[in-house]
Amino acid sequence: MNIRTKLLARFVLVSAVLWSSGAEDLLAQAGHRIDRSANQVIVGSDHWDHWEFAPGTIQISPLGEVQPNRVYKNTNAALDIVDFLRYNPPDYLSKKEPEEIVLLDAIQGGSNREGVVAVLDGDLTTYWEPDPVDENVDLSSQWWFTVDMGRVIFINKIALKFVEEGMGDPFLLFDVLVSDGQKPVQAIGGSSIEFFPVLQTLKPNKSQRTFEVELDPVGLDQRRAVGRFVQVVVQASDFGRGREVSPEEYDQLSSADRGIIEYSKRQTDGREIVVKREVYEALDPQRQGTIRYFQRERPRLAELEVWTQGDDLASGALRRNGSISTTVPGSINPQLMIDGNVTSVEGLSLFNIENRLEDELFIDLGSFFWIHSHRMSFTEYALGNYRLEFSDGSREVGGGLKWITAVRREQVKRGVAGGLNVDGNDFDPVKGRFFRLVFEVEHVRRPNRSATRLSEIQLFGEGFLPEVQLESDLIRLGGSRNLVSLEWDAHTPPGTEVQLQTRTGDTLGEIVHYFKKDGTEISEAAYNKLLSIFRGDTVSEEVAGADWEPWSVPYDDPGGSPITSPSPREFLKVRATLRSAAPDVAASLSGLRLNFAEPVARRLLGEVVPSQVDRLGAEAPFSVYVRPEFGPGDGGFNELLLETPAGMELTYDRLLGSADGEDFSPLATEVLATTADRVHLSFASMEQGSEVAVLRIDFAGRLFSRGGPLKVQLRQGEDGEGIWQRVDPGEAVETVGSNRLLVVGQPQRRSIFADLVVEPAVLTPNGDGVNDEVVLRFSVVLVEGSQRVEATIYDLQGRLVRQLAEQRDFASGIYEMGWDGRNEQGTLVPPGVYVMHLRLDANTSGAELGQGKLVRTLAVAY
């Protein structure tokens, strides 16, 4: 389906949905359905095909599971001819829409052209049988066919497979020829193309049913092994003398299968000669020889197989919204190098009058692949030294792509004689989306037009695509809805993952697509210049409006991840990414469900003050302001949940309300639950028309980390039930001005340890209950994840006395460690001065953090 047809279909579908008056509880759209009774958006097996993804990157199983497509090595190019003809229609098919092109369009033939389709279907039980002809006709002018493979291929092997014995016969004599589409030099002005034989049978064949010809497109077979057209010509047949049978077998044959009956006359010396039937019947019985019965020859070819290196990845780059470009100056169209046609060439100059030492050909493949080989065809000049490099999109420090060199060829630049030449490389598989051919150029004082006339470049790989992405159609929720959670069903073998994201908004934009009569999309300016008879359709496409936020962070719980995109919203899109770390495994996604609810308010806006913390680990006062915007029918709320980011502790103070956002007074509040990082409050219901317009939550907090977003949610709670609606960052009151719910730690000193206190100054462990233990109090800040904090005590000779340690899942926070004056063996230490080393068991060298270790002295006296 081309873009014009797809857009028109989408327009009709959306119009039908918008104008439908029935089925209010169950709205079916192309890429999803909405179940109003369950408040769910549902995506199942019959929806994936209507999601947007790069062509050829996704496959959908008969059970409706979507997974990355698989690229194959050593493929039979005869099985996907139509795909290539539709993507790059040749001139002789220019009057057909791509979707109208069928396999028969690729076939020319002198006999039973329609039947040739059977030799390109991968089925050994179907076959091409040429139409019967008179035995005196020039057979090669009748019994032949030519197949356009849809693109040029580097042929490794051609195989002809005839039907099994009993189903028919092989060809008696035949030829197989290949053409790359170029015309012979002496016929450049004509229409015929030049064929080269790859297989010629020289003696009659009655029994061999499989013929295979191995070719080497990079070696000695270059002229024969680069082809777009394959021709089969039958040179001879036994016609009515196909196979001798008994009289009884002959009688059982159908009239179409009955061959000749051969009569013979016995000579006096005992030899026999063939005579006509009337002569035979006039002979004396003693002179009548043998009568031989024949089944008619049934020449039936089951399969023509044309084996190539594998699925060509470069030819589909533009279809996948990739690109091809070159640094070679001049008016060059590099798209001709991946169009599947060796007759369209472009020159890559190997000389320049500038000071460049290298030029490159760059291809964005439009998707990620495991790539293992490369082939290219050219004339006139062979490249000198060159490199093949790949990138998976990773970036260098300066922002450019990070490249991996798969091949480094060192060779002399040279002119090449004759016709088409082929070069190629095989290498260890590499994951890549971006490819570049980097080749040396020579500096000259005067312009030199010598160039590599590159006609085709192809890349090959194997395995499941390592990363694919698909995006839902526009999901209309039928009004502003509170987006609650996302669930999905996926199969993720080890080394694979499925990642879901959402994006939401309340407005839509519009893009208008302009088409010529032949379906080609053009710009608005070009469309306006066309005569009316050449103008095609104009189709509008709805796109995300200006208020849409970027894609959410990936969700991590298939059983139900809370939606983090702004909500409530009226419109929604979902994006799925499937990844694998090896070419032989792939994840699959079979369905998803997005749960929504009626909103408690059309919008909830909140901001925190202060939003920046200069001293980590120290307690500071915070206030969070929340302002609802109610719409008709919104249910209101009576519960609030505040959660701090990892590495921040809170102590709840009070909840206040205001009618104007300026004068706040305490509200009657019940604390339903509180922990070190959250508080759950209940209060009188707040809804449209309430006296309270803005809430303020006051609390004391300690930030130990770099910070993060506060999570504030509201709901209309009843018996501990109700669906939470998240508060979005925004302007809640004019006087605050932070417009965000983000608390950021920006300390002046980036030390791991803060606020170290050692009490008492002198330890006296004599058992009198006074100063019998020294207590170390300190904070660990800016450290994430599980770490071990150690306080190690040594004597002045550096010998270990005692080690105190604590391991936490989240290392940042307040610590308190005590030492009772005993060593590791439990014995009281002698009086004196001891050294305490406080350290964090973690590598912080790359985090720009200082003071990973503190040293203090401890005094012991009796």
C-alpha positions in Angstrom: 0.0 0.0 0.0 1.6 3.3 -1.1 1.4 6.5 1.1 -1.5 7.9 -0.8 -3.7 4.8 -0.5 -2.8 4.5 3.2 -3.7 8.1 4.0 -7.0 7.9 2.1 -7.9 4.7 4.0 -7.0 6.3 7.3 -9.2 9.4 6.4 -12.2 7.2 5.6 -11.7 5.2 8.8 -11.4 8.3 11.1 -14.4 9.9 9.4 -16.5 6.8 10.1 -15.4 6.8 13.7 -16.2 10.5 14.2 -19.6 10.3 12.5 -20.8 7.0 14.0 -23.8 7.4 16.3 -23.9 3.9 17.7 -21.7 1.4 19.5 -20.8 4.0 22.1 -19.3 1.5 24.5 -17.0 -0.2 22.0 -15.2 2.0 19.4 -13.1 0.0 16.9 -10.3 1.9 15.1 -7.7 0.5 12.8 -4.9 0.1 15.3 -6.8 -0.4 18.5 -10.3 -0.5 20.1 -11.7 1.3 23.0 -13.9 -0.5 25.5 -15.9 2.1 27.3 -17.4 -0.3 29.8 -14.0 -1.4 31.0 -12.3 2.0 30.5 -9.6 0.4 28.4 -7.7 0.9 25.2 -7.1 -2.5 23.8 -4.5 -3.6 21.1 -4.7 -7.2 19.9 -3.8 -9.5 17.1 -5.9 -7.7 14.5 -4.5 -4.3 15.2 -0.7 -4.5 14.7 -0.8 -4.2 11.0 -2.3 -0.7 11.3 0.5 0.6 13.5 3.3 2.6 11.8 6.7 0.9 11.3 9.4 0.9 8.8 8.5 -1.5 5.9 10.1 -4.9 6.2 11.1 -4.5 9.9 8.2 -6.3 11.5 6.5 -9.7 11.1 3.2 -10.7 12.5 2.6 -14.3 13.3 -0.6 -16.2 12.5 -1.4 -15.9 16.2 -1.1 -12.2 16.0 2.2 -11.8 17.8 4.4 -9.0 16.5 8.2 -9.5 16.5 11.3 -8.2 14.6 11.6 -9.4 11.0 14.3 -12.0 10.3 17.0 -11.4 7.6 18.3 -14.5 5.9 21.6 -15.6 4.5 21.7 -17.5 1.2 18.3 -16.8 -0.2 16.4 -17.7 -3.3 15.8 -14.4 -5.1 13.0 -15.9 -7.2 10.6 -15.9 -4.2 10.4 -12.1 -3.6 10.4 -10.7 -7.1 7.1 -8.8 -6.7 8.3 -7.0 -3.6 11.2 -5.4 -5.5 9.1 -4.7 -8.6 6.6 -2.8 -6.5 9.2 -0.8 -4.7 11.2 0.1 -7.9 8.8 -0.4 -10.8 10.8 -0.6 -14.1 9.7 1.5 -17.1 7.7 -1.2 -18.7 5.4 -1.2 -15.6 5.1 2.6 -15.2 1.4 2.6 -16.0 0.6 0.3 -13.1 0.1 1.2 -9.5 2.6 -0.7 -7.3 -0.1 -2.7 -5.6 -1.4 -3.8 -9.0 1.9 -5.4 -10.0 1.8 -9.2 -9.9 4.4 -11.9 -10.6 3.2 -12.5 -14.2 4.4 -8.9 -15.0 8.0 -10.1 -14.5 7.7 -12.9 -17.1 8.1 -12.9 -20.8 7.7 -16.2 -22.7 7.2 -17.8 -26.0 4.9 -20.5 -24.7 2.4 -20.8 -21.8 3.6 -17.6 -20.2 1.0 -17.8 -17.4 2.4 -21.2 -16.4 5.8 -19.8 -15.7 4.5 -18.4 -12.4 4.6 -22.0 -11.1 8.4 -22.3 -11.3 8.8 -19.2 -9.0 6.5 -20.3 -6.1 8.8 -22.6 -4.1 6.4 -25.6 -4.7 7.8 -28.7 -6.4 4.3 -30.0 -7.1 3.5 -27.1 -9.5 5.3 -26.7 -12.8 5.6 -25.0 -16.2 4.9 -27.1 -19.2 5.2 -25.5 -22.6 2.4 -25.7 -25.1 2.5 -28.5 -27.7 4.1 -27.6 -31.0 4.8 -29.2 -34.3 8.0 -31.3 -34.3 9.3 -29.3 -37.3 9.2 -25.9 -35.7 12.3 -24.2 -34.3 11.8 -25.2 -30.7 14.0 -22.5 -29.2 11.8 -19.8 -30.7 8.8 -21.1 -28.9 9.8 -22.9 -25.7 11.5 -20.2 -23.7 10.8 -17.7 -20.9 12.6 -14.8 -19.3 12.2 -13.7 -15.7 12.9 -10.2 -14.4 14.2 -10.7 -10.8 13.1 -7.2 -9.9 16.6 -6.0 -9.1 20.2 -6.9 -9.9 21.6 -9.7 -7.8 25.0 -11.2 -7.2 24.3 -14.8 -8.1 25.9 -17.6 -6.1 24.0 -20.5 -7.7 21.2 -21.2 -10.2 19.2 -24.4 -9.8 16.6 -26.0 -12.1 14.4 -28.6 -10.6 12.1 -30.8 -12.7 9.1 -32.7 -11.5 9.5 -36.0 -9.8 9.5 -39.2 -11.9 5.9 -40.1 -12.7 4.8 -36.5 -12.9 6.6 -35.6 -16.0 10.0 -35.4 -17.8 13.1 -33.1 -17.7 14.0 -31.0 -20.7 15.9 -33.0 -23.3 18.3 -30.2 -24.1 18.2 -26.7 -22.7 20.2 -23.5 -22.0 20.1 -21.1 -19.0 21.3 -17.6 -19.6 21.7 -14.5 -17.4 21.7 -10.7 -18.2 22.4 -7.8 -16.0 20.2 -5.6 -18.2 22.9 -3.9 -20.2 22.7 -3.9 -24.0 25.6 -5.3 -26.1 28.0 -2.7 -27.4 26.9 -3.4 -31.0 23.2 -2.9 -30.1 23.3 0.1 -27.8 20.6 1.8 -29.9 18.4 -1.3 -29.9 16.0 -2.7 -27.4 17.5 -6.1 -26.7 19.7 -6.9 -23.7 22.8 -9.1 -23.7 22.6 -12.6 -22.2 25.5 -14.8 -21.1 25.1 -18.6 -20.9 25.6 -20.1 -17.5 24.4 -23.7 -18.3 24.2 -25.5 -21.6 23.3 -29.2 -21.9 25.3 -30.9 -24.7 23.8 -34.4 -24.6 20.2 -35.6 -24.4 18.9 -35.8 -20.8 16.2 -38.3 -19.9 16.8 -38.9 -16.2 18.6 -36.0 -14.4 16.0 -33.9 -12.6 18.1 -31.4 -10.7 20.7 -29.1 -12.3 22.8 -26.7 -10.2 25.4 -24.2 -11.4 27.7 -22.6 -8.8 28.9 -19.1 -9.6 31.4 -16.7 -8.0 30.3 -13.1 -8.6 33.5 -11.7 -6.9 35.8 -14.1 -8.8 36.1 -15.4 -12.3 32.3 -15.5 -13.0 31.7 -11.7 -12.7 30.2 -11.2 -16.1 27.8 -14.2 -15.8 27.0 -13.9 -12.1 25.7 -10.4 -11.9 22.2 -10.6 -13.2 18.7 -9.2 -13.2 17.2 -11.3 -16.0 17.3 -15.1 -16.1 16.3 -16.9 -19.3 15.6 -20.6 -19.9 15.5 -21.9 -23.5 14.5 -25.4 -24.4 16.6 -26.6 -27.4 15.2 -30.1 -28.1 12.4 -32.5 -27.2 11.6 -36.2 -28.0 8.0 -35.1 -28.4 6.0 -38.4 -28.9 8.9 -40.7 -27.9 9.1 -39.6 -24.3 9.3 -43.0 -22.6 8.7 -46.6 -23.8 5.8 -48.4 -22.1 4.1 -51.7 -22.4 0.9 -52.1 -24.5 -1.1 -52.5 -21.3 0.4 -49.2 -19.9 -0.2 -47.5 -23.2 -3.9 -48.4 -23.2 -4.3 -46.9 -19.7 -2.8 -43.5 -20.8 -4.9 -40.6 -21.5 -5.1 -39.6 -25.2 -3.0 -36.5 -24.4 -0.2 -38.6 -22.9 -0.2 -41.3 -25.7 2.9 -40.9 -27.8 3.7 -42.7 -31.0 3.5 -46.4 -31.8 6.6 -47.4 -33.6 6.4 -50.3 -36.1 9.4 -52.2 -37.4 10.2 -54.5 -40.3 12.5 -57.5 -39.8 15.4 -57.7 -42.3 16.8 -60.9 -43.7 19.9 -60.4 -41.6 17.8 -60.1 -38.4 18.0 -56.3 -38.1 14.9 -54.2 -37.8 14.0 -50.9 -39.4 11.2 -48.5 -38.5 8.3 -48.4 -41.1 4.9 -46.9 -41.3 2.0 -48.7 -39.9 0.4 -49.4 -43.3 3.7 -50.9 -44.5 3.9 -53.0 -41.3 0.4 -54.3 -41.7 1.0 -55.4 -45.4 4.1 -57.5 -44.4 4.1 -61.2 -44.0 3.9 -62.1 -40.3 7.4 -63.5 -40.5 8.7 -60.1 -41.6 6.7 -58.1 -39.0 9.1 -56.8 -36.3 8.7 -55.3 -32.9 5.9 -52.9 -32.1 7.1 -50.2 -29.5 4.7 -48.0 -27.5 5.7 -44.6 -26.2 4.3 -42.2 -23.7 4.5 -38.6 -24.9 7.3 -36.5 -23.5 5.9 -34.2 -20.8 8.6 -31.5 -20.3 7.7 -30.0 -16.9 10.0 -27.6 -14.9 9.0 -27.4 -11.2 11.3 -24.7 -9.9 13.8 -22.1 -11.1 16.0 -21.0 -8.1 18.4 -18.1 -8.2 20.5 -18.1 -5.0 22.2 -15.0 -3.8 24.2 -13.9 -0.8 21.1 -13.1 1.2 18.5 -10.4 1.8 19.9 -7.1 0.5 19.6 -4.5 3.2 20.7 -1.4 1.2 18.0 -1.6 -1.5 15.2 -1.0 1.1 16.9 1.9 2.9 14.8 4.7 1.3 11.6 2.7 1.8 12.5 2.5 5.5 12.9 6.3 5.6 16.7 6.0 5.5 19.0 7.9 3.1 22.1 7.8 1.0 24.6 10.6 0.4 28.2 11.2 -0.6 30.9 13.8 0.1 32.0 13.6 -3.5 31.4 17.1 -5.0 29.2 17.6 -8.1 25.6 16.8 -9.1 25.6 13.1 -8.1 22.4 11.1 -7.5 23.6 8.3 -5.1 20.2 6.8 -5.0 21.1 5.2 -8.4 23.6 3.1 -6.5 20.9 1.2 -4.5 18.1 1.1 -7.2 18.7 -2.5 -8.3 19.6 -1.5 -11.8 23.2 -1.7 -13.1 22.4 0.4 -16.1 22.0 3.4 -13.8 25.5 4.4 -12.6 27.1 7.3 -10.8 30.8 8.3 -10.7 32.7 8.5 -7.5 35.7 10.7 -8.4 39.1 9.3 -7.2 40.9 12.6 -7.9 40.3 16.1 -6.6 41.9 19.5 -6.9 41.2 20.2 -3.2 43.2 18.9 -0.3 40.8 16.2 0.8 42.5 12.8 1.3 39.2 10.8 1.6 35.6 10.8 0.4 32.8 8.7 1.6 29.5 7.1 0.6 27.0 7.2 3.5 23.9 5.1 3.9 21.3 5.3 6.7 19.6 1.8 6.4 16.5 3.1 8.2 16.7 0.3 10.8 19.2 -1.8 12.7 20.6 -5.1 11.3 23.3 -7.7 12.0 25.5 -7.2 8.9 28.2 -9.6 7.7 29.0 -9.0 4.0 29.1 -6.4 1.2 29.1 -6.5 -2.6 29.4 -3.7 -5.2 29.6 -3.5 -9.0 31.5 -0.9 -11.0 33.2 0.0 -14.2 36.2 2.0 -15.4 38.2 2.3 -12.1 38.6 0.1 -9.1 38.9 1.9 -5.8 42.2 2.2 -4.1 42.5 1.9 -0.3 39.1 1.9 1.3 37.3 1.0 4.6 33.8 -0.3 5.4 32.5 1.2 8.7 29.3 0.8 10.7 27.6 2.6 13.5 24.7 1.6 15.7 23.9 5.3 16.4 26.2 5.7 19.5 27.8 9.1 19.7 31.3 10.3 20.3 32.0 13.0 22.9 31.9 15.6 20.1 28.4 14.5 19.0 29.4 12.6 15.8 28.6 8.9 15.2 30.9 6.3 16.7 32.1 4.1 13.9 33.4 0.5 13.9 35.7 -0.5 11.1 34.6 -3.9 9.7 36.9 -4.0 6.7 40.1 -2.2 5.8 41.2 -2.9 2.2 44.6 -1.9 1.0 44.9 -2.1 -2.8 46.1 0.0 -5.7 43.7 2.2 -7.6 43.6 0.9 -11.1 41.6 1.1 -14.4 39.6 -2.0 -15.2 38.9 -3.3 -18.7 35.8 -4.8 -20.1 32.4 -4.6 -18.7 31.0 -4.9 -15.1 33.4 -5.7 -12.3 32.5 -6.9 -8.8 34.2 -6.4 -5.4 33.0 -7.7 -2.1 33.9 -8.5 1.5 32.8 -10.9 4.2 33.3 -10.1 7.9 32.2 -10.9 11.4 28.6 -9.8 12.1 28.3 -6.2 13.3 25.2 -4.4 14.6 24.6 -1.3 12.6 22.1 1.1 11.1 24.6 3.5 9.5 27.2 2.5 6.9 29.9 4.3 5.2 32.4 3.4 2.4 35.4 5.6 3.0 37.9 5.7 0.1 41.1 7.5 -0.6 41.2 10.2 -3.2 44.3 11.6 -4.9 45.1 15.3 -5.0 45.8 16.6 -8.6 46.5 20.1 -9.9 44.1 19.8 -12.8 40.6 18.3 -12.9 40.7 14.6 -13.6 37.4 12.9 -14.6 38.6 9.4 -13.8 36.1 7.8 -11.4 34.7 4.6 -10.1 31.4 4.2 -12.0 29.5 2.6 -9.1 26.3 0.9 -10.4 25.2 -1.0 -7.3 26.2 -1.5 -3.7 24.6 -4.1 -1.5 24.8 -5.2 2.2 23.8 -8.5 3.6 23.1 -9.8 7.1 21.5 -12.6 9.0 19.2 -13.0 12.0 16.4 -11.1 13.7 16.7 -7.3 13.5 18.4 -6.2 16.8 16.0 -3.2 17.3 12.7 -2.3 15.8 10.1 0.3 16.7 6.4 0.5 15.9 4.0 3.3 16.8 0.2 3.2 17.3 -2.2 5.2 15.3 -3.8 8.2 16.9 -5.9 7.1 19.9 -8.9 9.3 20.5 -10.2 8.9 24.0 -13.5 10.6 23.4 -12.7 13.4 25.8 -10.2 14.2 28.5 -9.3 11.0 30.4 -7.2 10.2 33.4 -4.6 7.8 32.1 -3.9 5.2 34.8 -1.7 2.3 33.8 -0.4 0.3 30.9 -0.3 -3.5 30.8 1.2 -5.7 28.0 1.7 -9.3 27.0 5.2 -10.1 25.7 7.6 -13.0 25.4 11.2 -11.9 26.2 13.8 -14.7 26.0 17.1 -14.0 27.7 18.9 -11.2 25.9 15.7 -9.5 24.7 13.4 -6.8 25.9 10.1 -5.1 25.0 9.9 -1.4 25.8 6.7 0.6 25.9 6.3 4.4 25.9 3.4 6.8 25.7 2.9 10.4 24.4 -0.2 12.5 25.1 -1.8 15.8 24.1 -5.0 17.8 23.8 -4.6 19.3 20.3 -4.0 18.1 16.8 -2.2 19.6 13.8 -2.6 18.9 10.1 -0.2 18.1 7.3 -1.5 18.2 3.7 0.0 15.7 1.3 -0.1 16.5 -2.5 -0.1 13.9 -5.2 0.2 13.8 -9.0 -2.2 11.7 -11.0 0.3 8.8 -11.0 0.3 8.7 -7.2 3.7 10.4 -6.7 3.8 12.7 -3.7 5.1 16.2 -4.5 5.4 19.6 -2.7 2.6 22.1 -2.5 4.5 24.5 -4.7 5.1 21.8 -7.4 1.4 20.8 -7.1 0.2 24.3 -7.8 2.3 24.5 -10.9 0.7 21.4 -12.4 -2.0 21.6 -15.0 -5.3 20.4 -13.5 -5.3 17.3 -15.7 -2.1 16.2 -14.0 -3.2 16.9 -10.4 -4.1 14.0 -8.2 -5.6 13.9 -4.7 -4.7 16.1 -1.7 -5.0 14.2 1.6 -4.9 15.7 5.1 -3.1 13.8 7.8 -3.7 14.6 11.5 -0.5 14.8 13.6 0.4 15.7 17.2 -0.3 19.3 18.1 2.0 21.8 19.8 1.0 20.8 23.3 2.2 17.2 23.0 5.0 16.3 25.4 8.0 14.1 24.2 7.8 10.3 24.7 7.6 9.1 28.2 10.4 7.2 29.9 10.1 3.5 29.2 7.6 1.5 31.4 9.0 -1.4 33.3 6.2 -3.5 34.7 4.1 -5.5 32.1 1.6 -6.3 34.8 0.6 -2.6 35.1 3.0 0.4 34.9 1.6 3.8 36.0 1.3 6.2 33.1 3.9 9.0 33.4 2.8 11.0 30.3 0.8 14.2 31.1 -2.8 13.3 32.0 -5.7 13.9 31.7 -5.5 14.2 28.0 -7.8 13.7 25.0 -5.3 12.1 22.6 -2.7 9.4 23.0 -0.1 7.4 21.1 1.9 4.3 22.2 5.3 3.3 21.0 6.8 -0.2 21.3 10.5 -1.0 20.9 11.7 -4.6 20.7 15.4 -5.3 21.2 17.7 -8.3 21.2 21.4 -8.7 22.0 22.0 -11.6 19.6 20.8 -12.4 16.0 19.2 -15.8 16.9 16.7 -14.6 19.5 13.8 -12.1 19.4 11.2 -10.7 21.7 7.5 -10.7 20.7 4.5 -8.6 21.7 1.0 -10.0 21.5 -1.2 -7.4 23.1 -1.5 -4.4 25.4 -4.2 -2.7 27.5 -4.2 0.9 28.6 -6.5 1.7 31.6 -8.1 5.1 32.0 -10.7 6.7 34.2 -12.8 9.8 34.4 -10.6 12.6 35.8 -11.0 14.1 39.2 -10.2 17.4 37.5 -9.5 18.5 34.0 -6.0 19.4 35.0 -3.9 19.4 38.1 -0.9 21.8 38.2 1.8 21.8 40.9 5.1 23.4 41.8 7.6 23.1 44.7 9.6 25.7 46.5 12.5 25.7 47.0 13.4 23.6 43.9 17.1 23.8 44.5 19.0 22.6 47.5 22.5 23.9 48.2 23.4 21.9 51.3 22.8 18.2 51.0 21.9 16.2 54.1 20.6 19.2 56.0 17.0 19.6 56.9 15.1 22.4 55.0 11.5 23.5 54.7 9.6 22.8 51.5 6.1 23.7 50.2 4.2 22.1 47.4 1.4 24.1 45.8 -1.4 22.3 43.8 -4.1 24.0 41.8 -6.9 22.1 40.1 -8.7 23.1 36.9 -12.2 21.6 36.9 -14.4 20.9 34.0 -18.1 19.8 33.7 -18.7 16.5 35.4 -15.3 16.2 37.1 -15.6 14.2 40.3 -13.2 16.2 42.6 -10.9 14.7 45.2 -10.4 14.2 48.9 -7.1 12.4 49.2 -3.5 13.4 48.4 -0.4 11.3 48.1 3.1 13.0 48.2 6.2 10.9 47.4 9.8 12.2 47.4 12.5 11.1 44.9 15.1 8.5 45.9 17.6 10.0 48.3 15.1 12.4 49.9 13.4 12.1 53.3 10.4 14.1 54.5 8.7 15.0 57.7 5.1 16.1 57.1 4.1 19.4 58.7 0.6 20.5 57.6 -1.9 21.0 54.8 -3.3 24.4 54.0 -5.8 25.9 51.5 -6.5 29.2 49.8 -9.3 30.7 47.8 -6.9 33.0 45.9 -3.5 31.5 46.1 -2.2 34.1 48.5 -3.8 33.8 51.9 -3.5 30.2 53.2 -5.1 28.7 56.3 -4.8 25.1 57.8 -7.3 22.5 56.6 -8.8 19.7 58.7 -6.6 16.8 57.7 -6.2 13.1 58.6 -2.8 11.5 58.0 -3.7 8.1 56.6 -0.1 6.9 56.3 3.4 8.3 56.5 6.9 6.9 55.9 10.3 8.5 55.4 9.6 9.3 51.8 5.8 9.7 51.5 2.7 11.0 53.2 -1.0 10.1 52.5 -3.6 12.7 53.5 -7.4 12.8 53.7 -9.5 16.0 53.8 -12.8 17.5 52.9 -13.7 16.9 49.2 -12.5 19.6 46.8 -14.5 20.0 43.6 -15.8 22.6 41.2 -17.3 25.6 43.2 -15.4 24.7 46.4 -14.1 27.6 48.5 -10.6 26.2 48.5 -8.9 26.8 45.1 -5.3 26.0 45.9 -3.6 23.5 48.3 -0.3 23.9 50.0 1.6 21.0 51.6 4.3 22.0 54.0 7.0 19.5 55.0 10.6 19.3 56.2 13.0 17.4 53.9 16.6 16.2 53.7 18.0 15.7 50.2 21.0 13.3 50.0 21.1 12.8 46.2 21.2 14.8 43.1 17.4 15.1 43.3 14.5 14.2 41.2 10.8 14.8 40.7 8.3 14.9 43.5 5.3 12.7 42.8 2.0 14.2 43.8 -1.4 12.5 43.2 -5.0 13.2 44.1 -8.1 11.0 44.1 -11.7 10.8 45.3 -11.1 8.1 47.9 -13.8 5.9 49.3 -13.0 3.0 51.7 -9.4 3.1 50.6 -10.4 2.8 46.9 -10.2 5.2 44.0 -7.9 5.9 41.1 -5.1 8.4 41.5 -4.6 11.3 39.1 -1.1 12.7 38.8 -0.3 16.4 39.3 1.6 17.9 36.4 4.3 20.5 36.9 3.0 24.0 36.1 2.0 27.3 37.5 -0.1 26.7 40.6 0.3 30.2 42.1 1.7 33.3 40.5 4.0 34.2 43.5 6.1 31.0 43.4 7.4 30.9 39.9 9.2 27.6 39.9 6.6 25.9 37.7 8.1 22.5 38.4 7.9 19.6 40.8 11.6 18.9 40.6 14.0 19.1 43.5 17.6 19.4 42.4 20.7 19.2 44.6 23.4 21.7 43.6 25.8 21.7 46.5 28.9 24.0 46.6 31.1 21.1 47.8 30.7 17.8 46.0 31.8 15.7 49.0 30.4 12.2 49.7 30.4 12.7 53.5 28.7 15.6 55.2 28.0 16.9 58.7 30.4 14.4 60.5 30.0 14.7 64.3 32.1 12.6 66.7 30.7 12.5 70.3 32.1 12.5 73.0 35.5 14.0 72.3 37.1 11.5 74.6 36.0 7.9 75.1 36.2 6.5 78.6 35.0 2.8 78.4 35.2 2.1 82.2 31.6 0.9 82.6 30.3 3.9 84.6 27.7 4.7 82.0 29.4 8.0 81.0 31.1 8.3 77.7 31.4 4.5 77.4 30.8 4.7 73.7 31.8 7.2 71.0 29.1 7.8 68.3 29.9 8.8 64.7 27.0 10.7 63.1 27.3 11.7 59.4 25.5 11.9 56.1 26.3 10.2 52.8 25.2 12.2 49.8 25.3 12.0 46.0 25.7 8.2 46.0 23.1 6.0 44.3 22.5 2.3 44.6 23.7 -0.2 47.1 27.1 0.6 48.7 29.0 -0.3 51.8 30.1 2.4 54.3 33.0 1.5 56.5 34.5 3.2 59.6 37.9 1.5 60.3 39.9 2.2 63.5 43.7 1.9 63.6 46.3 2.4 66.3 49.2 4.9 65.7 51.3 2.0 64.4 48.8 1.4 61.6 47.5 -1.9 63.0 43.8 -2.7 62.6 41.8 -2.4 65.8 38.2 -2.5 64.8 36.0 -2.2 61.7 32.4 -0.9 61.7 30.4 -1.2 58.5 26.8 -0.8 57.2 25.4 -1.9 53.8 22.3 -0.2 52.4 20.3 -0.7 49.2 20.4 3.1 48.8 23.6 4.4 50.3 22.8 8.1 50.6 21.2 9.1 54.0 22.0 9.7 57.7 24.3 7.2 59.4 25.1 6.6 63.1 27.8 4.2 64.2 29.1 3.5 67.7 32.4 2.2 69.1 32.6 0.8 72.6 36.4 0.9 72.8 36.9 -2.8 72.1 39.0 -4.4 69.4 38.0 -7.1 66.9 38.6 -9.8 69.6 36.2 -8.0 72.1 39.0 -6.7 74.4 39.2 -3.1 75.6 42.0 -1.2 73.9 44.7 0.6 75.9 44.3 4.3 76.4 45.8 6.5 73.8 45.1 8.2 70.4 43.5 6.2 67.6 42.9 7.0 63.9 39.4 6.4 62.3 39.2 6.1 58.5 35.6 6.7 57.2 35.3 5.5 53.6 32.7 4.4 51.0 33.4 1.1 49.3 32.7 2.4 45.7 34.5 3.8 42.7 33.5 7.5 42.4 36.4 8.7 40.2 34.2 9.3 37.2 31.4 11.1 39.1 33.4 14.3 39.9 32.9 13.6 43.6 35.5 14.4 46.3 36.3 13.2 49.8 35.6 9.5 49.3 37.5 9.0 52.5 37.6 11.0 55.8 40.2 10.6 58.6 39.6 11.6 62.2 41.4 10.9 65.5 39.7 9.3 68.5 41.0 9.6 72.1 40.6 6.8 74.7 41.2 7.4 78.4 40.5 5.6 81.7 
